[in-house]
Amino acid sequence: MAERLVALDLDGTTLRHDGTLSAPVRDAVREVADAGVHVVIATGRSIVAAMPIIEALGLSHGFAVCSNGAITIELDAAEPRGYQLLEAVTFDPAPALNLLRGSWPDAVVAVEELGVGFKLSAPFPDGELQGELRVVPWEELIDSPATRVTFRSPTGTAEDFMELVERIGLHEVNYAVGFTAWLDINPEGVSKGSALELIRRRLSVEPRHTTAVGDQRNDLEMLGWAARGVAMGNAPEEVKAVADEVAGDVEEDGLVAVLRSLVV
């Protein structure tokens, strides 16, 4: 049988909105992996936040894409942390952050520190970020290359942030607005789709044997990259519009039917 690859977003796709992993989804992921399909996690989460979910899914080998494509790891149970870092793409966060500074009254900023946690302009709501969290002066926030920057407001909406991005004009970066007032900024040209293409070539999977499942705007490139792009039923309309098909809602384990279709 030809090599096949399925890329899975985590939050809102594999995980329910409360962050839980249901038994049916976990079992379906295992069934697909055991059938020889390359299961690649493709998430906006950092490595620190993604690895506990990857372990809960029982994935001990293969690849994962973190930080919206800026980070690619190879899973390896023999390694102390359970993975090897294959690629980390960075950019200078200062131009984008200086544009955003002061643009939204209560916004807070997080700059990812690879494999460690985040430097913060101020504390984030509990549970939104994992790893070591350090509040630092603005100058330290922007002084080093970063894989990802997050701009977050507890009072705004996704629509507010899409208007904000248009108004200030972010250039030479890749960005995605989340389902709330959450803006992720990555190096230009970097996305889940760009990272998955490198993995596809490494695994010698033909493009027609690729599937991707996601639910948010940071999945747009990934859904367009895959031969079979599947949007979750809970996805915004603009995400559903680029997908080849729409699955059930994450709260109803909509991913299960997609996964099982890969092994029938």
Secondary structure as UniProt FT lines:
FT   STRAND          5..8
FT   TURN            12..14
FT   TURN            17..18
FT   HELIX           23..34
FT   TURN            35..36
FT   STRAND          38..42
FT   HELIX           47..56
FT   TURN            57..58
FT   STRAND          61..66
FT   HELIX           67..69
FT   STRAND          71..76
FT   TURN            77..78
FT   TURN            80..81
FT   STRAND          83..88
FT   HELIX           94..100
FT   TURN            101..102
FT   TURN            105..106
FT   STRAND          108..113
FT   TURN            114..116
FT   STRAND          117..120
FT   TURN            126..127
FT   STRAND          132..135
FT   HELIX           138..141
FT   STRAND          149..152
FT   HELIX           158..168
FT   STRAND          173..177
FT   STRAND          182..187
FT   TURN            188..189
FT   HELIX           192..203
FT   HELIX           207..209
FT   STRAND          210..214
FT   HELIX           217..219
FT   HELIX           220..225
FT   STRAND          228..231
FT   TURN            233..234
FT   HELIX           237..242
FT   STRAND          245..246
FT   HELIX           250..252
FT   TURN            253..254
FT   HELIX           255..260
FT   TURN            261..262
//
